[in-house]
Amino acid sequence: MRQQAAAKSIPWTAELDDVIAAILVTRFPTRSIPEVCAMGGITVEDFTQSRIYKEIVGIGFAEGEARGKAIGEARVTLRLLSRRCGPLNADTTAQIEALPLEQLEALAEALLDIQGPDDLAAWFAALS
């Protein structure tokens, strides 16, 4: 116990915890966080305070946020297109839901010019 307290006072131990966490996560990707921590002799709290953990969580958060924006944009665009073009078939709906955010935003702007299903088909044809 005294060794752990002394080790925590050494400035590079936080960096060592990051290295241990990175190695264990890479080497044992199917293990849970508590298992990885036990193998590396670090606490879950040390692991969750590590830079690698924070970066992984940040990446996941950014991906989730981007996906959430795309889903929201697709929902609004689909509702507006349904009002403008009538009920959309499943293929068209799937095609719209699969668009990347930038193209969804472009389609949402193009809605101002789309008068019906033919205009929507022409918009998709112009993507190719």
Rosetta silent file (secondary structure, phi, psi, omega in degrees, C-alpha in Angstrom):
SEQUENCE: MRQQAAAKSIPWTAELDDVIAAILVTRFPTRSIPEVCAMGGITVEDFTQSRIYKEIVGIGFAEGEARGKAIGEARVTLRLLSRRCGPLNADTTAQIEALPLEQLEALAEALLDIQGPDDLAAWFAALS
SCORE:     score description
SCORE:     0.000 S_00000001
   1 L     0.000  -40.951  179.540    0.000    0.000    0.000 S_00000001
   2 H   -65.807  -34.287  177.836    2.852    2.347    0.853 S_00000001
   3 H   -64.223  -41.597  179.634    4.468    1.562   -2.519 S_00000001
   4 H   -63.466  -42.898  179.236    1.284    2.580   -4.340 S_00000001
   5 H   -63.330  -41.377  179.107    1.106    5.877   -2.450 S_00000001
   6 H   -67.475  -39.272 -179.622    4.769    6.545   -3.211 S_00000001
   7 H   -63.952  -36.708 -179.483    4.294    5.591   -6.861 S_00000001
   8 H   -67.051  -23.128 -179.367    1.419    8.068   -7.209 S_00000001
   9 H   -83.229  -11.849  177.923    3.670   10.886   -6.103 S_00000001
  10 L   -81.024  128.517 -173.274    6.129   10.254   -8.964 S_00000001
  11 L   -57.918  -32.772 -174.634    5.162   12.556  -11.907 S_00000001
  12 L   -84.415   -2.295 -177.280    5.466    9.951  -14.653 S_00000001
  13 H   -67.338  -31.394  177.049    3.151    7.386  -13.041 S_00000001
  14 H   -64.948  -39.726  177.163    0.088    8.911  -14.689 S_00000001
  15 H   -66.672  -37.200  178.041    1.786    8.478  -18.053 S_00000001
  16 H   -64.519  -40.628  176.099    2.678    4.910  -17.122 S_00000001
  17 H   -59.613  -40.013  177.741   -0.983    4.222  -16.294 S_00000001
  18 H   -62.676  -43.350 -179.440   -1.882    5.525  -19.775 S_00000001
  19 H   -65.540  -45.506  178.572    0.676    3.229  -21.401 S_00000001
  20 H   -59.634  -46.476  179.821   -0.482    0.212  -19.395 S_00000001
  21 H   -60.511  -44.144 -179.510   -4.116    0.957  -20.272 S_00000001
  22 H   -62.672  -44.367  179.932   -3.280    1.348  -23.965 S_00000001
  23 H   -63.994  -46.897 -177.372   -1.346   -1.904  -24.102 S_00000001
  24 H   -66.078  -39.886  178.730   -3.998   -3.872  -22.247 S_00000001
  25 H   -64.066  -41.284 -179.731   -6.876   -2.470  -24.322 S_00000001
  26 H   -69.619  -42.683 -176.055   -5.015   -3.309  -27.527 S_00000001
  27 H   -75.217  -31.293 -175.895   -3.902   -6.752  -26.379 S_00000001
  28 L  -128.174   66.942 -174.106   -7.226   -7.791  -24.810 S_00000001
  29 L   -68.036  -16.015 -178.665   -9.999   -6.069  -26.805 S_00000001
  30 L   -95.619   -3.147 -178.948  -12.719   -8.487  -25.680 S_00000001
  31 L   -84.083  153.466  177.519  -12.128   -8.013  -21.949 S_00000001
  32 L   -77.061  164.439  178.814  -14.198   -5.719  -19.768 S_00000001
  33 H   -58.449  -47.284  178.718  -12.734   -2.579  -18.206 S_00000001
  34 H   -60.307  -36.744  178.294  -12.557   -4.139  -14.707 S_00000001
  35 H   -65.355  -44.917  179.485  -10.759   -7.210  -16.136 S_00000001
  36 H   -61.774  -42.409  179.954   -8.256   -5.046  -18.023 S_00000001
  37 H   -64.317  -42.959  179.334   -7.624   -2.963  -14.923 S_00000001
  38 H   -62.247  -40.066  179.380   -7.084   -6.036  -12.739 S_00000001
  39 H   -65.461  -34.511 -177.673   -4.589   -7.437  -15.250 S_00000001
  40 H   -92.382   -2.972  179.954   -2.672   -4.163  -15.305 S_00000001
  41 L    69.373   29.184  177.030   -2.787   -3.548  -11.593 S_00000001
  42 L  -121.173  158.182  179.265   -4.648   -0.257  -11.995 S_00000001
  43 L   -84.135  160.655  175.943   -7.989    0.827  -10.640 S_00000001
  44 H   -60.700  -36.774  178.324  -11.018    1.505  -12.787 S_00000001
  45 H   -62.635  -43.110  176.163  -10.778    5.102  -11.614 S_00000001
  46 H   -60.195  -43.075 -179.190   -7.178    5.330  -12.865 S_00000001
  47 H   -62.685  -46.218 -177.384   -8.281    3.833  -16.167 S_00000001
  48 H   -71.683  -15.287  175.711  -11.198    6.246  -16.609 S_00000001
  49 L   -93.440   -4.681 -177.758   -8.906    9.164  -15.840 S_00000001
  50 L   -73.398  153.998  179.938   -6.358    8.049  -18.427 S_00000001
  51 H   -62.246  -41.706 -178.297   -5.871    9.996  -21.621 S_00000001
  52 H   -61.704  -42.280  178.930   -6.585    6.970  -23.824 S_00000001
  53 H   -62.350  -45.605 -179.283   -9.946    6.392  -22.133 S_00000001
  54 H   -64.331  -36.833  177.937  -10.909   10.050  -22.499 S_00000001
  55 H   -69.009  -41.150  178.219   -9.903   10.037  -26.173 S_00000001
  56 H   -62.249  -45.910  178.682  -11.886    6.857  -26.849 S_00000001
  57 H   -62.754  -40.422  178.208  -14.936    8.319  -25.127 S_00000001
  58 H   -62.526  -41.968  177.749  -14.464   11.564  -27.062 S_00000001
  59 H   -63.265  -46.330  179.115  -14.316    9.711  -30.377 S_00000001
  60 H   -61.243  -41.146  178.832  -17.442    7.757  -29.505 S_00000001
  61 H   -63.658  -44.790  179.941  -19.239   10.917  -28.443 S_00000001
  62 H   -63.629  -41.807  178.140  -18.311   12.725  -31.665 S_00000001
  63 H   -64.983  -42.159  178.780  -19.418    9.785  -33.806 S_00000001
  64 H   -64.718  -40.208  178.675  -22.681    9.510  -31.895 S_00000001
  65 H   -64.553  -43.905  179.275  -23.329   13.223  -32.192 S_00000001
  66 H   -63.959  -42.460  179.580  -22.685   13.172  -35.960 S_00000001
  67 H   -66.036  -39.307  177.812  -24.930   10.139  -36.414 S_00000001
  68 H   -63.140  -40.265  176.542  -27.655   11.777  -34.330 S_00000001
  69 H   -62.612  -43.542 -179.460  -27.513   14.910  -36.482 S_00000001
  70 H   -64.362  -41.212  178.922  -27.791   12.810  -39.644 S_00000001
  71 H   -64.099  -44.380  178.827  -30.773   10.867  -38.272 S_00000001
  72 H   -62.782  -43.816  178.628  -32.524   14.082  -37.266 S_00000001
  73 H   -62.405  -41.743  179.447  -31.840   15.697  -40.628 S_00000001
  74 H   -64.104  -42.068 -179.485  -33.123   12.587  -42.423 S_00000001
  75 H   -61.928  -47.050  179.991  -36.341   12.531  -40.367 S_00000001
  76 H   -63.890  -45.658 -179.413  -37.133   16.171  -41.066 S_00000001
  77 H   -61.468  -42.604  178.899  -36.245   15.820  -44.739 S_00000001
  78 H   -63.541  -41.019  178.563  -38.417   12.697  -45.077 S_00000001
  79 H   -62.922  -45.514 -178.900  -41.394   14.435  -43.458 S_00000001
  80 H   -67.309  -39.804  177.918  -41.058   17.451  -45.729 S_00000001
  81 H   -64.735  -37.404  177.777  -40.566   15.303  -48.830 S_00000001
  82 H   -63.051  -37.373  177.228  -43.656   13.273  -47.952 S_00000001
  83 H   -69.905  -36.555 -176.132  -45.675   16.467  -47.823 S_00000001
  84 H   -80.909  -39.108 -171.651  -44.190   17.688  -51.097 S_00000001
  85 H  -111.114   -5.061 -173.069  -44.109   14.406  -53.070 S_00000001
  86 L    88.476 -179.851 -178.908  -46.681   12.236  -51.340 S_00000001
  87 L   -56.868  134.456 -179.982  -45.864    9.004  -49.530 S_00000001
  88 L   -92.666  143.425  177.986  -42.342    7.805  -50.306 S_00000001
  89 L   -75.604  168.501 -175.681  -41.660    4.165  -51.088 S_00000001
  90 H   -62.888  -36.194 -179.518  -39.337    2.091  -48.898 S_00000001
  91 H   -65.771  -43.681  179.411  -36.471    2.241  -51.409 S_00000001
  92 H   -64.873  -43.074  178.529  -36.525    6.038  -51.582 S_00000001
  93 H   -60.097  -45.969  179.640  -36.762    6.288  -47.804 S_00000001
  94 H   -63.693  -38.649  179.879  -33.784    3.939  -47.374 S_00000001
  95 H   -63.183  -41.822  179.378  -31.822    5.877  -49.995 S_00000001
  96 H   -68.083  -43.625 -179.739  -32.428    9.140  -48.123 S_00000001
  97 H   -64.084  -24.694 -178.921  -31.580    7.608  -44.738 S_00000001
  98 L   -85.744   -8.772 -178.780  -28.278    6.337  -46.181 S_00000001
  99 L   -66.604  141.645  172.215  -27.154    9.787  -47.374 S_00000001
 100 L   -67.536  159.748 -175.026  -24.226   11.381  -45.543 S_00000001
 101 H   -52.086  -43.281 -177.369  -25.039   14.513  -43.560 S_00000001
 102 H   -61.069  -41.276  179.383  -23.697   16.900  -46.230 S_00000001
 103 H   -73.024  -33.974  174.754  -25.971   15.403  -48.897 S_00000001
 104 H   -61.728  -42.210  178.624  -28.939   15.371  -46.513 S_00000001
 105 H   -64.187  -39.927  177.977  -28.400   19.080  -45.930 S_00000001
 106 H   -64.913  -40.488  177.870  -28.208   19.658  -49.697 S_00000001
 107 H   -64.891  -40.194  178.409  -31.441   17.711  -50.193 S_00000001
 108 H   -60.903  -38.969  176.568  -33.135   19.733  -47.459 S_00000001
 109 H   -70.178  -38.406 -179.862  -32.188   22.918  -49.325 S_00000001
 110 H   -66.597  -18.985  178.389  -33.281   21.426  -52.657 S_00000001
 111 L   -54.829  -29.678  179.886  -36.711   20.817  -51.119 S_00000001
 112 L   -64.079  -26.285 -178.600  -37.528   24.427  -51.900 S_00000001
 113 L  -102.137  -16.134 -178.064  -37.303   23.588  -55.615 S_00000001
 114 L   -76.697  125.300 -178.727  -38.715   20.045  -55.568 S_00000001
 115 L  -107.193  -15.866 -178.783  -42.339   20.006  -56.699 S_00000001
 116 L  -174.298 -173.753 -177.016  -42.959   16.269  -56.900 S_00000001
 117 H   -58.331  -34.098  179.980  -41.527   12.768  -57.275 S_00000001
 118 H   -65.347  -40.351  177.627  -39.990   13.530  -60.679 S_00000001
 119 H   -65.411  -38.422  177.567  -37.958   16.413  -59.238 S_00000001
 120 H   -64.478  -43.652  177.356  -36.796   14.173  -56.398 S_00000001
 121 H   -61.422  -40.226  178.600  -35.738   11.486  -58.884 S_00000001
 122 H   -65.178  -38.540  178.087  -33.872   14.129  -60.888 S_00000001
 123 H   -61.124  -46.753  177.847  -32.085   15.299  -57.723 S_00000001
 124 H   -63.469  -38.436  179.412  -30.910   11.752  -57.024 S_00000001
 125 H   -63.833  -34.655 -179.857  -29.882   11.295  -60.658 S_00000001
 126 H   -69.785  -20.273  177.862  -27.745   14.442  -60.398 S_00000001
 127 H   -68.693  -30.308 -175.135  -25.828   12.860  -57.470 S_00000001
 128 L   -74.368    0.000    0.000  -24.426   10.161  -59.750 S_00000001
